[in-house]
């Protein structure tokens, strides 16, 4: 286990970049839009047109399959959009990290091609208000294509030292949430990079997303809901797999195992035997992973402001 890169975007991907010409006029929004593409949406061209109408400082359209669309044709139709195609196999977190390396704005908005993007998605006044909150990530209210509210508020609890995450569709402006649904949100670029970005070694999208936001909370940052920022899906919503696996074990070592004491964090060695029992990957491999995680936490020990026990026990007391 190498841990989250201490330098943002340490994991490099081979990619092709097209377009990205500077707009002729001053942008309305000091925000970059990052559009993650699944390759199956018929709304891609319309979404790019509407994002352009919003007046974003930069628009990055990113995907890991160059065969999905005629990118060269789209880059000619939308010369101000920067198209990034990863030539390596990558998960969503890798792709967002890659896109953020091109971001110069103070904030960026992560979207997907499964959304119904409108020209009024983000107004200058709302952008200024949300950017001024000073939080790591502001998550939107989400609705299905039939208008049903989607649970976007996630709260942690624990039972016998096992993390449990409850979800709710109850919207309250400013309400804390453990992580953004499916990566959707307005992120603070500087905070994102200081947190190390998404861990590309966590393959499962659910645990990868949870890892970054949980770390943000432990390191003193905040994720919260804005009822003024709303998005609606144009396609069916794919369920994420939260089944415990190797990704969950990596998440556990980095987020659940550290103990905060005397203004710093560490993983007590006596937690190894419990981890060895959980991992089922053999004594020597378990020890290698555990020792590497201890070293990573030791390196970042002063960045922790709390541990998982305190985060969960004090959740909702605001």
Phi and psi restraints in degrees (value plus and minus 20) as a CYANA .aco file:
   2 UNK   PHI    -110.9   -70.9
   2 UNK   PSI     -36.3     3.7
   3 UNK   PHI      59.7    99.7
   3 UNK   PSI     155.1   195.1
   4 UNK   PHI     -85.4   -45.4
   4 UNK   PSI     117.0   157.0
   5 UNK   PHI     -75.1   -35.1
   5 UNK   PSI     115.5   155.5
   6 UNK   PHI     -93.0   -53.0
   6 UNK   PSI     -42.1    -2.1
   7 UNK   PHI    -128.7   -88.7
   7 UNK   PSI     106.8   146.8
   8 UNK   PHI     -74.6   -34.6
   8 UNK   PSI     117.6   157.6
   9 UNK   PHI      38.9    78.9
   9 UNK   PSI      21.5    61.5
  10 UNK   PHI     -84.0   -44.0
  10 UNK   PSI     -52.7   -12.7
  11 UNK   PHI     -96.7   -56.7
  11 UNK   PSI      98.1   138.1
  12 UNK   PHI    -120.2   -80.2
  12 UNK   PSI     118.6   158.6
  13 UNK   PHI    -135.8   -95.8
  13 UNK   PSI     120.6   160.6
  14 UNK   PHI     -95.6   -55.6
  14 UNK   PSI     113.2   153.2
  15 UNK   PHI    -170.5  -130.5
  15 UNK   PSI     145.4   185.4
  16 UNK   PHI    -135.5   -95.5
  16 UNK   PSI     113.7   153.7
  17 UNK   PHI    -140.8  -100.8
  17 UNK   PSI     108.7   148.7
  18 UNK   PHI    -147.0  -107.0
  18 UNK   PSI     130.8   170.8
  19 UNK   PHI      51.8    91.8
  19 UNK   PSI    -175.5  -135.5
  20 UNK   PHI      71.7   111.7
  20 UNK   PSI       4.9    44.9
  21 UNK   PHI     -85.1   -45.1
  21 UNK   PSI     120.4   160.4
  22 UNK   PHI     -83.2   -43.2
  22 UNK   PSI     116.6   156.6
  23 UNK   PHI     -84.2   -44.2
  23 UNK   PSI     133.4   173.4
  24 UNK   PHI     -95.5   -55.5
  24 UNK   PSI     -42.4    -2.4
  25 UNK   PHI    -140.9  -100.9
  25 UNK   PSI     142.5   182.5
  26 UNK   PHI     -84.6   -44.6
  26 UNK   PSI     109.5   149.5
  27 UNK   PHI     -86.3   -46.3
  27 UNK   PSI     129.9   169.9
  28 UNK   PHI     -98.2   -58.2
  28 UNK   PSI     -49.4    -9.4
  29 UNK   PHI    -138.1   -98.1
  29 UNK   PSI     112.8   152.8
  30 UNK   PHI    -107.1   -67.1
  30 UNK   PSI      28.9    68.9
  31 UNK   PHI    -156.5  -116.5
  31 UNK   PSI     124.5   164.5
  32 UNK   PHI    -120.6   -80.6
  32 UNK   PSI     115.7   155.7
  33 UNK   PHI    -119.4   -79.4
  33 UNK   PSI     108.1   148.1
  34 UNK   PHI    -132.4   -92.4
  34 UNK   PSI      96.7   136.7
  35 UNK   PHI    -126.7   -86.7
  35 UNK   PSI      92.5   132.5
  36 UNK   PHI    -106.3   -66.3
  36 UNK   PSI     107.2   147.2
  37 UNK   PHI    -129.6   -89.6
  37 UNK   PSI     110.6   150.6
  38 UNK   PHI    -107.4   -67.4
  38 UNK   PSI     -40.4    -0.4
  39 UNK   PHI      71.9   111.9
  39 UNK   PSI     -21.1    18.9
  40 UNK   PHI    -133.2   -93.2
  40 UNK   PSI     -20.5    19.5
  41 UNK   PHI    -106.6   -66.6
  41 UNK   PSI     116.0   156.0
  42 UNK   PHI    -107.4   -67.4
  42 UNK   PSI     -21.9    18.1
  43 UNK   PHI    -117.3   -77.3
  43 UNK   PSI     -13.4    26.6
  44 UNK   PHI     -77.1   -37.1
  44 UNK   PSI     -71.0   -31.0
  45 UNK   PHI     -82.7   -42.7
  45 UNK   PSI     -62.6   -22.6
  46 UNK   PHI     -86.4   -46.4
  46 UNK   PSI     -58.8   -18.8
  47 UNK   PHI     -83.1   -43.1
  47 UNK   PSI     -62.0   -22.0
  48 UNK   PHI     -84.6   -44.6
  48 UNK   PSI     -58.5   -18.5
  49 UNK   PHI     -84.8   -44.8
  49 UNK   PSI     -62.7   -22.7
  50 UNK   PHI     -90.8   -50.8
  50 UNK   PSI     -56.1   -16.1
  51 UNK   PHI     -83.9   -43.9
  51 UNK   PSI     -58.5   -18.5
  52 UNK   PHI     -82.6   -42.6
  52 UNK   PSI     -60.5   -20.5
  53 UNK   PHI     -87.4   -47.4
  53 UNK   PSI     -45.6    -5.6
  54 UNK   PHI     -85.4   -45.4
  54 UNK   PSI     -49.3    -9.3
  55 UNK   PHI      68.3   108.3
  55 UNK   PSI      12.3    52.3
  56 UNK   PHI     -83.7   -43.7
  56 UNK   PSI     128.7   168.7
  57 UNK   PHI     -82.7   -42.7
  57 UNK   PSI     -55.6   -15.6
  58 UNK   PHI    -172.9  -132.9
  58 UNK   PSI     125.5   165.5
  59 UNK   PHI    -141.7  -101.7
  59 UNK   PSI     104.9   144.9
  60 UNK   PHI    -137.3   -97.3
  60 UNK   PSI      99.7   139.7
  61 UNK   PHI    -124.4   -84.4
  61 UNK   PSI     100.9   140.9
  62 UNK   PHI    -150.2  -110.2
  62 UNK   PSI     123.8   163.8
  63 UNK   PHI    -178.4  -138.4
  63 UNK   PSI     146.1   186.1
  64 UNK   PHI    -135.8   -95.8
  64 UNK   PSI       0.8    40.8
  65 UNK   PHI    -160.3  -120.3
  65 UNK   PSI      82.6   122.6
  66 UNK   PHI     -91.4   -51.4
  66 UNK   PSI     -28.7    11.3
  67 UNK   PHI    -107.7   -67.7
  67 UNK   PSI     -28.4    11.6
  68 UNK   PHI     -88.5   -48.5
  68 UNK   PSI     -57.4   -17.4
  69 UNK   PHI    -162.5  -122.5
  69 UNK   PSI     143.9   183.9
  70 UNK   PHI    -103.2   -63.2
  70 UNK   PSI      67.8   107.8
  71 UNK   PHI     -84.7   -44.7
  71 UNK   PSI     -58.6   -18.6
  72 UNK   PHI     -82.2   -42.2
  72 UNK   PSI     -59.8   -19.8
  73 UNK   PHI     -84.7   -44.7
  73 UNK   PSI     -64.1   -24.1
  74 UNK   PHI     -85.4   -45.4
  74 UNK   PSI     -57.6   -17.6
  75 UNK   PHI     -86.5   -46.5
  75 UNK   PSI     -48.7    -8.7
  76 UNK   PHI     -96.4   -56.4
  76 UNK   PSI     -54.6   -14.6
  77 UNK   PHI     -95.3   -55.3
  77 UNK   PSI     -50.1   -10.1
  78 UNK   PHI    -148.3  -108.3
  78 UNK   PSI      54.9    94.9
  79 UNK   PHI     -84.8   -44.8
  79 UNK   PSI     -41.0    -1.0
  80 UNK   PHI    -105.3   -65.3
  80 UNK   PSI     -29.5    10.5
  81 UNK   PHI    -107.0   -67.0
  81 UNK   PSI     113.9   153.9
  82 UNK   PHI    -114.3   -74.3
  82 UNK   PSI      96.8   136.8
  83 UNK   PHI    -117.5   -77.5
  83 UNK   PSI     104.4   144.4
  84 UNK   PHI    -139.5   -99.5
  84 UNK   PSI     102.7   142.7
  85 UNK   PHI    -137.8   -97.8
  85 UNK   PSI      96.6   136.6
  86 UNK   PHI     -96.2   -56.2
  86 UNK   PSI     111.8   151.8
  87 UNK   PHI    -111.5   -71.5
  87 UNK   PSI     -28.4    11.6
  88 UNK   PHI    -125.5   -85.5
  88 UNK   PSI     134.8   174.8
  89 UNK   PHI     -85.5   -45.5
  89 UNK   PSI     108.0   148.0
  90 UNK   PHI    -164.7  -124.7
  90 UNK   PSI     130.1   170.1
  91 UNK   PHI    -115.2   -75.2
  91 UNK   PSI     158.2   198.2
  92 UNK   PHI     -80.6   -40.6
  92 UNK   PSI     -59.0   -19.0
  93 UNK   PHI     -83.4   -43.4
  93 UNK   PSI     -61.6   -21.6
  94 UNK   PHI     -78.2   -38.2
  94 UNK   PSI     -63.1   -23.1
  95 UNK   PHI     -87.0   -47.0
  95 UNK   PSI     -60.2   -20.2
  96 UNK   PHI     -85.4   -45.4
  96 UNK   PSI     -63.3   -23.3
  97 UNK   PHI     -76.4   -36.4
  97 UNK   PSI     -64.2   -24.2
  98 UNK   PHI     -82.1   -42.1
  98 UNK   PSI     -63.6   -23.6
  99 UNK   PHI     -85.5   -45.5
  99 UNK   PSI     -61.3   -21.3
 100 UNK   PHI     -85.1   -45.1
 100 UNK   PSI     -47.0    -7.0
 101 UNK   PHI     -84.4   -44.4
 101 UNK   PSI     -35.2     4.8
 102 UNK   PHI    -121.0   -81.0
 102 UNK   PSI     -21.8    18.2
 103 UNK   PHI    -105.2   -65.2
 103 UNK   PSI     111.3   151.3
 104 UNK   PHI    -131.0   -91.0
 104 UNK   PSI     -34.7     5.3
 105 UNK   PHI     -91.2   -51.2
 105 UNK   PSI     140.0   180.0
 106 UNK   PHI     -91.5   -51.5
 106 UNK   PSI     -42.3    -2.3
 107 UNK   PHI    -159.2  -119.2
 107 UNK   PSI     134.3   174.3
 108 UNK   PHI    -158.6  -118.6
 108 UNK   PSI     128.4   168.4
 109 UNK   PHI    -131.5   -91.5
 109 UNK   PSI     100.7   140.7
 110 UNK   PHI    -111.9   -71.9
 110 UNK   PSI     105.6   145.6
 111 UNK   PHI    -149.3  -109.3
 111 UNK   PSI     150.6   190.6
 112 UNK   PHI    -152.3  -112.3
 112 UNK   PSI     138.1   178.1
 113 UNK   PHI     -94.8   -54.8
 113 UNK   PSI     -20.5    19.5
 114 UNK   PHI    -107.0   -67.0
 114 UNK   PSI     -20.8    19.2
 115 UNK   PHI    -112.2   -72.2
 115 UNK   PSI     135.8   175.8
 116 UNK   PHI    -112.6   -72.6
 116 UNK   PSI      72.4   112.4
 117 UNK   PHI     -99.8   -59.8
 117 UNK   PSI     110.0   150.0
 118 UNK   PHI    -136.9   -96.9
 118 UNK   PSI     138.2   178.2
 119 UNK   PHI     -83.2   -43.2
 119 UNK   PSI     -37.0     3.0
 120 UNK   PHI    -123.5   -83.5
 120 UNK   PSI      -0.3    39.7
 121 UNK   PHI     -74.2   -34.2
 121 UNK   PSI     -65.8   -25.8
 122 UNK   PHI    -161.2  -121.2
 122 UNK   PSI      95.9   135.9
 123 UNK   PHI    -110.5   -70.5
 123 UNK   PSI     140.1   180.1
 124 UNK   PHI     -77.4   -37.4
 124 UNK   PSI     -60.9   -20.9
 125 UNK   PHI     -87.8   -47.8
 125 UNK   PSI     -60.6   -20.6
 126 UNK   PHI     -88.7   -48.7
 126 UNK   PSI     -59.6   -19.6
 127 UNK   PHI     -79.3   -39.3
 127 UNK   PSI     -65.1   -25.1
 128 UNK   PHI     -85.5   -45.5
 128 UNK   PSI     -59.5   -19.5
 129 UNK   PHI     -85.2   -45.2
 129 UNK   PSI     -67.4   -27.4
 130 UNK   PHI     -90.6   -50.6
 130 UNK   PSI     -58.1   -18.1
 131 UNK   PHI     -85.8   -45.8
 131 UNK   PSI     -48.1    -8.1
 132 UNK   PHI    -101.6   -61.6
 132 UNK   PSI     -22.6    17.4
 133 UNK   PHI     -90.9   -50.9
 133 UNK   PSI     -45.5    -5.5
 134 UNK   PHI      54.9    94.9
 134 UNK   PSI       2.8    42.8
 135 UNK   PHI    -123.4   -83.4
 135 UNK   PSI     142.2   182.2
 136 UNK   PHI     -83.8   -43.8
 136 UNK   PSI     -65.1   -25.1
 137 UNK   PHI    -168.8  -128.8
 137 UNK   PSI     114.5   154.5
 138 UNK   PHI    -128.4   -88.4
 138 UNK   PSI     101.9   141.9
 139 UNK   PHI    -120.2   -80.2
 139 UNK   PSI     128.0   168.0
 140 UNK   PHI    -110.5   -70.5
 140 UNK   PSI     143.5   183.5
 141 UNK   PHI     -94.3   -54.3
 141 UNK   PSI     120.9   160.9
 142 UNK   PHI    -145.1  -105.1
 142 UNK   PSI     122.1   162.1
 143 UNK   PHI    -150.5  -110.5
 143 UNK   PSI     126.4   166.4
 144 UNK   PHI     -92.9   -52.9
 144 UNK   PSI     151.1   191.1
 145 UNK   PHI     -86.5   -46.5
 145 UNK   PSI     -35.2     4.8
 146 UNK   PHI    -115.4   -75.4
 146 UNK   PSI     -16.1    23.9
 147 UNK   PHI      70.8   110.8
 147 UNK   PSI     -12.7    27.3
 148 UNK   PHI    -101.6   -61.6
 148 UNK   PSI     113.8   153.8
 149 UNK   PHI     -87.6   -47.6
 149 UNK   PSI     115.3   155.3
 150 UNK   PHI    -120.6   -80.6
 150 UNK   PSI     114.5   154.5
 151 UNK   PHI     -78.4   -38.4
 151 UNK   PSI     101.3   141.3
 152 UNK   PHI    -147.4  -107.4
 152 UNK   PSI     -18.0    22.0
 153 UNK   PHI    -127.8   -87.8
 153 UNK   PSI      98.2   138.2
 154 UNK   PHI    -138.6   -98.6
 154 UNK   PSI     111.5   151.5
 155 UNK   PHI    -144.8  -104.8
 155 UNK   PSI     116.1   156.1
 156 UNK   PHI    -109.0   -69.0
 156 UNK   PSI     127.3   167.3
 157 UNK   PHI    -167.3  -127.3
 157 UNK   PSI     153.7   193.7
 158 UNK   PHI    -162.6  -122.6
 158 UNK   PSI     123.5   163.5
 159 UNK   PHI    -154.9  -114.9
 159 UNK   PSI      96.2   136.2
 160 UNK   PHI      33.8    73.8
 160 UNK   PSI      25.6    65.6
 161 UNK   PHI      47.6    87.6
 161 UNK   PSI      -5.8    34.2
 162 UNK   PHI    -127.1   -87.1
 162 UNK   PSI     107.5   147.5
 163 UNK   PHI     -88.6   -48.6
 163 UNK   PSI     114.9   154.9
 164 UNK   PHI    -146.7  -106.7
 164 UNK   PSI     116.4   156.4
 165 UNK   PHI    -138.1   -98.1
 165 UNK   PSI     100.1   140.1
 166 UNK   PHI    -117.4   -77.4
 166 UNK   PSI     127.8   167.8
 167 UNK   PHI    -141.2  -101.2
 167 UNK   PSI     133.2   173.2
 168 UNK   PHI    -169.5  -129.5
 168 UNK   PSI     126.1   166.1
 169 UNK   PHI    -118.5   -78.5
 169 UNK   PSI     -16.8    23.2
 170 UNK   PHI     -90.0   -50.0
 170 UNK   PSI      97.0   137.0
 171 UNK   PHI    -117.5   -77.5
 171 UNK   PSI     109.0   149.0
 172 UNK   PHI    -163.2  -123.2
 172 UNK   PSI     102.2   142.2
 173 UNK   PHI     -78.1   -38.1
 173 UNK   PSI     110.4   150.4
 174 UNK   PHI      65.1   105.1
 174 UNK   PSI     -20.1    19.9
 175 UNK   PHI     -87.5   -47.5
 175 UNK   PSI     117.9   157.9
 176 UNK   PHI     -92.0   -52.0
 176 UNK   PSI     124.4   164.4
 177 UNK   PHI    -159.1  -119.1
 177 UNK   PSI     125.4   165.4
 178 UNK   PHI     -85.8   -45.8
 178 UNK   PSI     -57.4   -17.4
 179 UNK   PHI    -177.7  -137.7
 179 UNK   PSI     141.0   181.0
 180 UNK   PHI     -99.9   -59.9
 180 UNK   PSI     118.6   158.6
 181 UNK   PHI     -83.0   -43.0
 181 UNK   PSI      99.6   139.6
 182 UNK   PHI      34.8    74.8
 182 UNK   PSI      10.6    50.6
 183 UNK   PHI      58.4    98.4
 183 UNK   PSI     -25.8    14.2
 184 UNK   PHI     -82.0   -42.0
 184 UNK   PSI     110.2   150.2
 185 UNK   PHI     144.3   184.3
 185 UNK   PSI     147.4   187.4
 186 UNK   PHI    -121.5   -81.5
 186 UNK   PSI      93.3   133.3
 187 UNK   PHI    -124.5   -84.5
 187 UNK   PSI     126.0   166.0
 188 UNK   PHI    -101.2   -61.2
 188 UNK   PSI      97.6   137.6
 189 UNK   PHI     -81.0   -41.0
 189 UNK   PSI     -66.0   -26.0
 190 UNK   PHI     -83.0   -43.0
 190 UNK   PSI     -65.6   -25.6
 191 UNK   PHI     -84.1   -44.1
 191 UNK   PSI     -59.9   -19.9
 192 UNK   PHI     -78.2   -38.2
 192 UNK   PSI     -66.4   -26.4
 193 UNK   PHI     -89.6   -49.6
 193 UNK   PSI     -58.6   -18.6
 194 UNK   PHI     -85.8   -45.8
 194 UNK   PSI     -49.2    -9.2
 195 UNK   PHI     -98.5   -58.5
 195 UNK   PSI     -29.9    10.1
 196 UNK   PHI      75.7   115.7
 196 UNK   PSI     -25.1    14.9
 197 UNK   PHI      54.2    94.2
 197 UNK   PSI    -191.0  -151.0
 198 UNK   PHI     -93.1   -53.1
 198 UNK   PSI     122.8   162.8
 199 UNK   PHI    -101.9   -61.9
 199 UNK   PSI      87.4   127.4
 200 UNK   PHI     -87.9   -47.9
 200 UNK   PSI     -34.9     5.1
 201 UNK   PHI    -104.7   -64.7
 201 UNK   PSI     -26.8    13.2
 202 UNK   PHI    -113.0   -73.0
 202 UNK   PSI      88.5   128.5
 203 UNK   PHI     -99.0   -59.0
 203 UNK   PSI     -60.9   -20.9
 204 UNK   PHI     -86.9   -46.9
 204 UNK   PSI     102.0   142.0
 205 UNK   PHI     -78.5   -38.5
 205 UNK   PSI     -56.3   -16.3
 206 UNK   PHI     -83.6   -43.6
 206 UNK   PSI     -71.0   -31.0
 207 UNK   PHI     -91.1   -51.1
 207 UNK   PSI     -48.9    -8.9
 208 UNK   PHI     -86.2   -46.2
 208 UNK   PSI     -64.3   -24.3
 209 UNK   PHI     -85.4   -45.4
 209 UNK   PSI     -66.4   -26.4
 210 UNK   PHI     -83.3   -43.3
 210 UNK   PSI     -57.0   -17.0
 211 UNK   PHI     -78.4   -38.4
 211 UNK   PSI     -68.6   -28.6
 212 UNK   PHI     -85.3   -45.3
 212 UNK   PSI     -66.6   -26.6
 213 UNK   PHI     -90.7   -50.7
 213 UNK   PSI     -57.7   -17.7
 214 UNK   PHI     -82.5   -42.5
 214 UNK   PSI     -62.4   -22.4
 215 UNK   PHI     -82.2   -42.2
 215 UNK   PSI     -58.3   -18.3
 216 UNK   PHI     -79.7   -39.7
 216 UNK   PSI     -65.0   -25.0
 217 UNK   PHI     -83.5   -43.5
 217 UNK   PSI     -64.6   -24.6
 218 UNK   PHI     -84.4   -44.4
 218 UNK   PSI     -48.4    -8.4
 219 UNK   PHI    -114.8   -74.8
 219 UNK   PSI      -6.8    33.2
 220 UNK   PHI      73.2   113.2
 220 UNK   PSI      -9.1    30.9
 221 UNK   PHI    -116.9   -76.9
 221 UNK   PSI    -199.4  -159.4
 222 UNK   PHI    -163.2  -123.2
 222 UNK   PSI     124.7   164.7
 223 UNK   PHI    -142.3  -102.3
 223 UNK   PSI     109.1   149.1
 224 UNK   PHI    -165.5  -125.5
 224 UNK   PSI     141.4   181.4
 225 UNK   PHI    -110.6   -70.6
 225 UNK   PSI     122.8   162.8
 226 UNK   PHI    -138.7   -98.7
 226 UNK   PSI     101.7   141.7
 227 UNK   PHI     -96.1   -56.1
 227 UNK   PSI     -34.4     5.6
 228 UNK   PHI    -101.2   -61.2
 228 UNK   PSI     -40.2    -0.2
 229 UNK   PHI    -119.7   -79.7
 229 UNK   PSI      89.9   129.9
 230 UNK   PHI    -146.7  -106.7
 230 UNK   PSI     126.8   166.8
 231 UNK   PHI    -160.2  -120.2
 231 UNK   PSI     127.9   167.9
 232 UNK   PHI    -145.2  -105.2
 232 UNK   PSI     117.5   157.5
 233 UNK   PHI     -97.8   -57.8
 233 UNK   PSI     124.2   164.2
 234 UNK   PHI    -121.6   -81.6
 234 UNK   PSI     -33.9     6.1
 235 UNK   PHI    -148.5  -108.5
 235 UNK   PSI     156.9   196.9
 236 UNK   PHI     -85.0   -45.0
 236 UNK   PSI     132.2   172.2
 237 UNK   PHI    -118.2   -78.2
 237 UNK   PSI     106.5   146.5
 238 UNK   PHI    -104.3   -64.3
 238 UNK   PSI     112.4   152.4
 239 UNK   PHI     -97.9   -57.9
 239 UNK   PSI     120.6   160.6
 240 UNK   PHI    -111.4   -71.4
 240 UNK   PSI     126.4   166.4
 241 UNK   PHI    -109.9   -69.9
 241 UNK   PSI      92.9   132.9
 242 UNK   PHI    -122.7   -82.7
 242 UNK   PSI      -2.6    37.4
 243 UNK   PHI     -81.8   -41.8
 243 UNK   PSI     113.4   153.4
 244 UNK   PHI     -78.7   -38.7
 244 UNK   PSI     111.0   151.0
 245 UNK   PHI    -171.3  -131.3
 245 UNK   PSI    -181.6  -141.6
 246 UNK   PHI     -82.0   -42.0
 246 UNK   PSI     -54.3   -14.3
 247 UNK   PHI     -83.3   -43.3
 247 UNK   PSI     -59.1   -19.1
 248 UNK   PHI     -85.5   -45.5
 248 UNK   PSI     -55.3   -15.3
 249 UNK   PHI     -85.2   -45.2
 249 UNK   PSI     -60.2   -20.2
 250 UNK   PHI     -85.9   -45.9
 250 UNK   PSI     -61.7   -21.7
 251 UNK   PHI     -79.4   -39.4
 251 UNK   PSI     -63.9   -23.9
 252 UNK   PHI     -79.4   -39.4
 252 UNK   PSI     -66.9   -26.9
 253 UNK   PHI     -83.0   -43.0
 253 UNK   PSI     -58.7   -18.7
 254 UNK   PHI    -102.8   -62.8
 254 UNK   PSI     -44.1    -4.1
 255 UNK   PHI    -142.8  -102.8
 255 UNK   PSI     -58.7   -18.7
 256 UNK   PHI    -112.1   -72.1
 256 UNK   PSI     -51.7   -11.7
 257 UNK   PHI     -95.5   -55.5
 257 UNK   PSI     -55.1   -15.1
 258 UNK   PHI     -81.3   -41.3
 258 UNK   PSI     123.2   163.2
 259 UNK   PHI    -137.0   -97.0
 259 UNK   PSI     110.8   150.8
 260 UNK   PHI    -116.4   -76.4
 260 UNK   PSI     105.0   145.0
 261 UNK   PHI    -176.5  -136.5
 261 UNK   PSI     118.2   158.2
 262 UNK   PHI      36.2    76.2
 262 UNK   PSI      22.9    62.9
 263 UNK   PHI      43.3    83.3
 263 UNK   PSI       8.8    48.8
 264 UNK   PHI    -176.4  -136.4
 264 UNK   PSI     144.8   184.8
 265 UNK   PHI    -138.4   -98.4
 265 UNK   PSI     133.4   173.4
 266 UNK   PHI    -175.8  -135.8
 266 UNK   PSI     139.5   179.5
 267 UNK   PHI    -121.0   -81.0
 267 UNK   PSI      90.5   130.5
 268 UNK   PHI     -80.3   -40.3
 268 UNK   PSI     121.0   161.0
 269 UNK   PHI     -84.0   -44.0
 269 UNK   PSI     -47.6    -7.6
 270 UNK   PHI     -88.0   -48.0
 270 UNK   PSI     -27.9    12.1
 271 UNK   PHI    -101.2   -61.2
 271 UNK   PSI     -26.4    13.6
 272 UNK   PHI     -83.2   -43.2
 272 UNK   PSI     -62.3   -22.3
 273 UNK   PHI     -85.8   -45.8
 273 UNK   PSI     -57.0   -17.0
 274 UNK   PHI     -85.6   -45.6
 274 UNK   PSI     -59.4   -19.4
 275 UNK   PHI     -87.7   -47.7
 275 UNK   PSI     -60.5   -20.5
 276 UNK   PHI     -80.1   -40.1
 276 UNK   PSI     -59.2   -19.2
 277 UNK   PHI     -86.9   -46.9
 277 UNK   PSI     -58.8   -18.8
 278 UNK   PHI     -88.0   -48.0
 278 UNK   PSI     -60.2   -20.2
 279 UNK   PHI     -94.3   -54.3
 279 UNK   PSI     -56.0   -16.0
 280 UNK   PHI      35.0    75.0
 280 UNK   PSI      13.8    53.8
 281 UNK   PHI    -138.6   -98.6
 281 UNK   PSI      -2.3    37.7
 282 UNK   PHI      75.7   115.7
 282 UNK   PSI     129.2   169.2
 283 UNK   PHI     -80.2   -40.2
 283 UNK   PSI     -68.3   -28.3
 284 UNK   PHI     -88.9   -48.9
 284 UNK   PSI     -60.8   -20.8
 285 UNK   PHI     -88.9   -48.9
 285 UNK   PSI     -59.1   -19.1
 286 UNK   PHI     -81.8   -41.8
 286 UNK   PSI     -62.2   -22.2
 287 UNK   PHI     -85.8   -45.8
 287 UNK   PSI     -58.7   -18.7
 288 UNK   PHI     -81.6   -41.6
 288 UNK   PSI     -66.4   -26.4
 289 UNK   PHI     -83.8   -43.8
 289 UNK   PSI     -63.6   -23.6
 290 UNK   PHI     -84.9   -44.9
 290 UNK   PSI     -64.4   -24.4
 291 UNK   PHI     -84.9   -44.9
 291 UNK   PSI     -59.2   -19.2
 292 UNK   PHI     -85.7   -45.7
 292 UNK   PSI     -59.8   -19.8
 293 UNK   PHI     -85.4   -45.4
 293 UNK   PSI     -60.4   -20.4
 294 UNK   PHI     -80.9   -40.9
 294 UNK   PSI     -60.6   -20.6
 295 UNK   PHI     -86.4   -46.4
 295 UNK   PSI     -59.5   -19.5
 296 UNK   PHI     -85.1   -45.1
 296 UNK   PSI     -64.8   -24.8
 297 UNK   PHI     -84.6   -44.6
 297 UNK   PSI     -60.2   -20.2
 298 UNK   PHI     -80.7   -40.7
 298 UNK   PSI     -60.1   -20.1
 299 UNK   PHI     -83.5   -43.5
 299 UNK   PSI     -55.7   -15.7
 300 UNK   PHI    -125.5   -85.5
 300 UNK   PSI      -3.0    37.0
 301 UNK   PHI     -77.4   -37.4
 301 UNK   PSI     -53.8   -13.8
 302 UNK   PHI    -103.7   -63.7
 302 UNK   PSI     -25.3    14.7
 303 UNK   PHI    -105.9   -65.9
 303 UNK   PSI     -39.7     0.3
 304 UNK   PHI     -91.5   -51.5
 304 UNK   PSI     119.4   159.4
 305 UNK   PHI    -132.8   -92.8
 305 UNK   PSI     -28.7    11.3
 306 UNK   PHI    -188.2  -148.2
 306 UNK   PSI     153.7   193.7
 307 UNK   PHI    -135.4   -95.4
 307 UNK   PSI     158.4   198.4
 308 UNK   PHI     -82.1   -42.1
 308 UNK   PSI     -56.6   -16.6
 309 UNK   PHI     -80.4   -40.4
 309 UNK   PSI     -66.7   -26.7
 310 UNK   PHI     -88.1   -48.1
 310 UNK   PSI     -61.0   -21.0
 311 UNK   PHI     -78.2   -38.2
 311 UNK   PSI     -66.9   -26.9
 312 UNK   PHI     -91.6   -51.6
 312 UNK   PSI     -62.6   -22.6
 313 UNK   PHI     -88.6   -48.6
 313 UNK   PSI     -48.0    -8.0
 314 UNK   PHI    -122.6   -82.6
 314 UNK   PSI     -14.7    25.3
 315 UNK   PHI     -82.6   -42.6
 315 UNK   PSI     114.6   154.6
 316 UNK   PHI      68.2   108.2
 316 UNK   PSI     -23.5    16.5
 317 UNK   PHI    -110.2   -70.2
 317 UNK   PSI      40.6    80.6
